[in-house]
Amino acid sequence: MDAIMAELERNGWGKVLFQEPLAKHTTWKIGGPADCLIIPNGIEELVSTIRLLNEHDVPWTSLGRGSNMLVSDKGIRGVVIKTGAGLDFVEFDGTTVRAGAAYSFIKLAVMASKAGLTGLEFAGGIPGTVGGAVYMNAGAHGSDVSRIFKSAVIVRETGEIVTYGLEDMAFSYRHSILHEQQGIIVEATFELEQGDRAQIESVLAAYKERRLNTQPLQLACAGSVFRNPPGDYAARLIEEAGLKGLRVGAAEVSPLHANFIVNTGQAKAEDVLTLMAQIKRTVQDRYGVELVPEVLVVGER
């Protein structure tokens, strides 16, 4: 591992950090260290990094903004590759939008509204990056990524660069083909429609106000913890079960939004996992509904 990391540093392939606390790189502010965190400068360095790691059988994990991820307290073994420099661009061509994987999904919605393009309003309240949004088929307010998705450029686990269209992505609720096939999204193209700029911006403003009033954004969190079960809402079930305010360590079921678990101080991943287990068990016992986590749990246990 040391020889490989030395080669990465010697070739100037991005930023290389050893024993980097991943709590610094997740919106939950939780997570132990990565053996090595690499932030490549663009696609070419990303491809070179993946190929080098594969040649030496070094396991790797990808990371964006870390807005939908719970990293274990022991951290992640091997290498964590974080998208960043060189992948935070956006280009508009008529109604077509091309954005780098590291570009803010919320900012993309704002930029589209300023261009008078409709279709991305739902993204106005979704934290994280374009890459993460495509990976999770992120959605809100009755829409999701699959409704506007055109294509994505992906670096496969082999280092091969491929372009996937809508059918290739196998989108479903909070799911894409990349849950089964390891790869890193480097850019995505969306097809929007011309609309009334004032109306689009009004919708975005309404979503923002609703978000501020209903979500605990002043505290470290990861968005919705559980998927909504068919025909219902996870938040409703958790709230009716009387679980708002339930705490384990410094992790708490938000009194503002029952499907958010907030880090009130120095919460550990085990605090969150214990709380999630209690929520699942209580909802299952009372309503016969099995809640499925929406957040990704990664790292050594």
Secondary structure as a PSIPRED ss2 file (coil, helix, strand):
# PSIPRED VFORMAT (PSIPRED V4.0)

   1 M C   1.000  0.000  0.000
   2 D H   0.000  1.000  0.000
   3 A H   0.000  1.000  0.000
   4 I H   0.000  1.000  0.000
   5 M H   0.000  1.000  0.000
   6 A H   0.000  1.000  0.000
   7 E H   0.000  1.000  0.000
   8 L H   0.000  1.000  0.000
   9 E H   0.000  1.000  0.000
  10 R H   0.000  1.000  0.000
  11 N C   1.000  0.000  0.000
  12 G C   1.000  0.000  0.000
  13 W C   1.000  0.000  0.000
  14 G C   1.000  0.000  0.000
  15 K E   0.000  0.000  1.000
  16 V E   0.000  0.000  1.000
  17 L E   0.000  0.000  1.000
  18 F E   0.000  0.000  1.000
  19 Q E   0.000  0.000  1.000
  20 E E   0.000  0.000  1.000
  21 P E   0.000  0.000  1.000
  22 L H   0.000  1.000  0.000
  23 A H   0.000  1.000  0.000
  24 K H   0.000  1.000  0.000
  25 H H   0.000  1.000  0.000
  26 T C   1.000  0.000  0.000
  27 T C   1.000  0.000  0.000
  28 W C   1.000  0.000  0.000
  29 K C   1.000  0.000  0.000
  30 I C   1.000  0.000  0.000
  31 G C   1.000  0.000  0.000
  32 G C   1.000  0.000  0.000
  33 P E   0.000  0.000  1.000
  34 A E   0.000  0.000  1.000
  35 D E   0.000  0.000  1.000
  36 C E   0.000  0.000  1.000
  37 L E   0.000  0.000  1.000
  38 I E   0.000  0.000  1.000
  39 I E   0.000  0.000  1.000
  40 P C   1.000  0.000  0.000
  41 N C   1.000  0.000  0.000
  42 G C   1.000  0.000  0.000
  43 I H   0.000  1.000  0.000
  44 E H   0.000  1.000  0.000
  45 E H   0.000  1.000  0.000
  46 L H   0.000  1.000  0.000
  47 V H   0.000  1.000  0.000
  48 S H   0.000  1.000  0.000
  49 T H   0.000  1.000  0.000
  50 I H   0.000  1.000  0.000
  51 R H   0.000  1.000  0.000
  52 L H   0.000  1.000  0.000
  53 L H   0.000  1.000  0.000
  54 N H   0.000  1.000  0.000
  55 E H   0.000  1.000  0.000
  56 H C   1.000  0.000  0.000
  57 D C   1.000  0.000  0.000
  58 V C   1.000  0.000  0.000
  59 P C   1.000  0.000  0.000
  60 W E   0.000  0.000  1.000
  61 T E   0.000  0.000  1.000
  62 S E   0.000  0.000  1.000
  63 L E   0.000  0.000  1.000
  64 G C   1.000  0.000  0.000
  65 R C   1.000  0.000  0.000
  66 G C   1.000  0.000  0.000
  67 S C   1.000  0.000  0.000
  68 N C   1.000  0.000  0.000
  69 M E   0.000  0.000  1.000
  70 L E   0.000  0.000  1.000
  71 V E   0.000  0.000  1.000
  72 S C   1.000  0.000  0.000
  73 D C   1.000  0.000  0.000
  74 K C   1.000  0.000  0.000
  75 G C   1.000  0.000  0.000
  76 I E   0.000  0.000  1.000
  77 R E   0.000  0.000  1.000
  78 G E   0.000  0.000  1.000
  79 V E   0.000  0.000  1.000
  80 V E   0.000  0.000  1.000
  81 I E   0.000  0.000  1.000
  82 K E   0.000  0.000  1.000
  83 T C   1.000  0.000  0.000
  84 G C   1.000  0.000  0.000
  85 A C   1.000  0.000  0.000
  86 G C   1.000  0.000  0.000
  87 L C   1.000  0.000  0.000
  88 D C   1.000  0.000  0.000
  89 F C   1.000  0.000  0.000
  90 V E   0.000  0.000  1.000
  91 E E   0.000  0.000  1.000
  92 F E   0.000  0.000  1.000
  93 D E   0.000  0.000  1.000
  94 G C   1.000  0.000  0.000
  95 T C   1.000  0.000  0.000
  96 T E   0.000  0.000  1.000
  97 V E   0.000  0.000  1.000
  98 R E   0.000  0.000  1.000
  99 A E   0.000  0.000  1.000
 100 G E   0.000  0.000  1.000
 101 A C   1.000  0.000  0.000
 102 A C   1.000  0.000  0.000
 103 Y C   1.000  0.000  0.000
 104 S E   0.000  0.000  1.000
 105 F H   0.000  1.000  0.000
 106 I H   0.000  1.000  0.000
 107 K H   0.000  1.000  0.000
 108 L H   0.000  1.000  0.000
 109 A H   0.000  1.000  0.000
 110 V H   0.000  1.000  0.000
 111 M H   0.000  1.000  0.000
 112 A H   0.000  1.000  0.000
 113 S H   0.000  1.000  0.000
 114 K H   0.000  1.000  0.000
 115 A C   1.000  0.000  0.000
 116 G C   1.000  0.000  0.000
 117 L E   0.000  0.000  1.000
 118 T E   0.000  0.000  1.000
 119 G C   1.000  0.000  0.000
 120 L C   1.000  0.000  0.000
 121 E H   0.000  1.000  0.000
 122 F H   0.000  1.000  0.000
 123 A H   0.000  1.000  0.000
 124 G H   0.000  1.000  0.000
 125 G H   0.000  1.000  0.000
 126 I C   1.000  0.000  0.000
 127 P C   1.000  0.000  0.000
 128 G C   1.000  0.000  0.000
 129 T E   0.000  0.000  1.000
 130 V H   0.000  1.000  0.000
 131 G H   0.000  1.000  0.000
 132 G H   0.000  1.000  0.000
 133 A H   0.000  1.000  0.000
 134 V H   0.000  1.000  0.000
 135 Y H   0.000  1.000  0.000
 136 M H   0.000  1.000  0.000
 137 N C   1.000  0.000  0.000
 138 A C   1.000  0.000  0.000
 139 G E   0.000  0.000  1.000
 140 A E   0.000  0.000  1.000
 141 H C   1.000  0.000  0.000
 142 G C   1.000  0.000  0.000
 143 S E   0.000  0.000  1.000
 144 D E   0.000  0.000  1.000
 145 V H   0.000  1.000  0.000
 146 S H   0.000  1.000  0.000
 147 R H   0.000  1.000  0.000
 148 I C   1.000  0.000  0.000
 149 F E   0.000  0.000  1.000
 150 K E   0.000  0.000  1.000
 151 S E   0.000  0.000  1.000
 152 A E   0.000  0.000  1.000
 153 V E   0.000  0.000  1.000
 154 I E   0.000  0.000  1.000
 155 V E   0.000  0.000  1.000
 156 R E   0.000  0.000  1.000
 157 E C   1.000  0.000  0.000
 158 T C   1.000  0.000  0.000
 159 G C   1.000  0.000  0.000
 160 E C   1.000  0.000  0.000
 161 I E   0.000  0.000  1.000
 162 V E   0.000  0.000  1.000
 163 T E   0.000  0.000  1.000
 164 Y E   0.000  0.000  1.000
 165 G E   0.000  0.000  1.000
 166 L H   0.000  1.000  0.000
 167 E H   0.000  1.000  0.000
 168 D H   0.000  1.000  0.000
 169 M H   0.000  1.000  0.000
 170 A C   1.000  0.000  0.000
 171 F C   1.000  0.000  0.000
 172 S E   0.000  0.000  1.000
 173 Y C   1.000  0.000  0.000
 174 R C   1.000  0.000  0.000
 175 H E   0.000  0.000  1.000
 176 S C   1.000  0.000  0.000
 177 I H   0.000  1.000  0.000
 178 L H   0.000  1.000  0.000
 179 H H   0.000  1.000  0.000
 180 E C   1.000  0.000  0.000
 181 Q C   1.000  0.000  0.000
 182 Q C   1.000  0.000  0.000
 183 G E   0.000  0.000  1.000
 184 I E   0.000  0.000  1.000
 185 I E   0.000  0.000  1.000
 186 V E   0.000  0.000  1.000
 187 E E   0.000  0.000  1.000
 188 A E   0.000  0.000  1.000
 189 T E   0.000  0.000  1.000
 190 F E   0.000  0.000  1.000
 191 E E   0.000  0.000  1.000
 192 L C   1.000  0.000  0.000
 193 E E   0.000  0.000  1.000
 194 Q E   0.000  0.000  1.000
 195 G C   1.000  0.000  0.000
 196 D C   1.000  0.000  0.000
 197 R H   0.000  1.000  0.000
 198 A H   0.000  1.000  0.000
 199 Q H   0.000  1.000  0.000
 200 I H   0.000  1.000  0.000
 201 E H   0.000  1.000  0.000
 202 S H   0.000  1.000  0.000
 203 V H   0.000  1.000  0.000
 204 L H   0.000  1.000  0.000
 205 A H   0.000  1.000  0.000
 206 A H   0.000  1.000  0.000
 207 Y H   0.000  1.000  0.000
 208 K H   0.000  1.000  0.000
 209 E H   0.000  1.000  0.000
 210 R H   0.000  1.000  0.000
 211 R H   0.000  1.000  0.000
 212 L H   0.000  1.000  0.000
 213 N H   0.000  1.000  0.000
 214 T H   0.000  1.000  0.000
 215 Q C   1.000  0.000  0.000
 216 P C   1.000  0.000  0.000
 217 L C   1.000  0.000  0.000
 218 Q C   1.000  0.000  0.000
 219 L C   1.000  0.000  0.000
 220 A E   0.000  0.000  1.000
 221 C C   1.000  0.000  0.000
 222 A C   1.000  0.000  0.000
 223 G C   1.000  0.000  0.000
 224 S C   1.000  0.000  0.000
 225 V C   1.000  0.000  0.000
 226 F E   0.000  0.000  1.000
 227 R C   1.000  0.000  0.000
 228 N C   1.000  0.000  0.000
 229 P C   1.000  0.000  0.000
 230 P C   1.000  0.000  0.000
 231 G C   1.000  0.000  0.000
 232 D C   1.000  0.000  0.000
 233 Y C   1.000  0.000  0.000
 234 A H   0.000  1.000  0.000
 235 A H   0.000  1.000  0.000
 236 R H   0.000  1.000  0.000
 237 L H   0.000  1.000  0.000
 238 I H   0.000  1.000  0.000
 239 E H   0.000  1.000  0.000
 240 E H   0.000  1.000  0.000
 241 A C   1.000  0.000  0.000
 242 G C   1.000  0.000  0.000
 243 L C   1.000  0.000  0.000
 244 K C   1.000  0.000  0.000
 245 G C   1.000  0.000  0.000
 246 L C   1.000  0.000  0.000
 247 R E   0.000  0.000  1.000
 248 V E   0.000  0.000  1.000
 249 G C   1.000  0.000  0.000
 250 A C   1.000  0.000  0.000
 251 A E   0.000  0.000  1.000
 252 E E   0.000  0.000  1.000
 253 V E   0.000  0.000  1.000
 254 S C   1.000  0.000  0.000
 255 P C   1.000  0.000  0.000
 256 L C   1.000  0.000  0.000
 257 H C   1.000  0.000  0.000
 258 A C   1.000  0.000  0.000
 259 N C   1.000  0.000  0.000
 260 F C   1.000  0.000  0.000
 261 I E   0.000  0.000  1.000
 262 V E   0.000  0.000  1.000
 263 N E   0.000  0.000  1.000
 264 T C   1.000  0.000  0.000
 265 G C   1.000  0.000  0.000
 266 Q C   1.000  0.000  0.000
 267 A C   1.000  0.000  0.000
 268 K C   1.000  0.000  0.000
 269 A H   0.000  1.000  0.000
 270 E H   0.000  1.000  0.000
 271 D H   0.000  1.000  0.000
 272 V H   0.000  1.000  0.000
 273 L H   0.000  1.000  0.000
 274 T H   0.000  1.000  0.000
 275 L H   0.000  1.000  0.000
 276 M H   0.000  1.000  0.000
 277 A H   0.000  1.000  0.000
 278 Q H   0.000  1.000  0.000
 279 I H   0.000  1.000  0.000
 280 K H   0.000  1.000  0.000
 281 R H   0.000  1.000  0.000
 282 T H   0.000  1.000  0.000
 283 V H   0.000  1.000  0.000
 284 Q H   0.000  1.000  0.000
 285 D H   0.000  1.000  0.000
 286 R H   0.000  1.000  0.000
 287 Y H   0.000  1.000  0.000
 288 G C   1.000  0.000  0.000
 289 V C   1.000  0.000  0.000
 290 E C   1.000  0.000  0.000
 291 L C   1.000  0.000  0.000
 292 V C   1.000  0.000  0.000
 293 P E   0.000  0.000  1.000
 294 E C   1.000  0.000  0.000
 295 V C   1.000  0.000  0.000
 296 L E   0.000  0.000  1.000
 297 V E   0.000  0.000  1.000
 298 V E   0.000  0.000  1.000
 299 G C   1.000  0.000  0.000
 300 E C   1.000  0.000  0.000
 301 R C   1.000  0.000  0.000
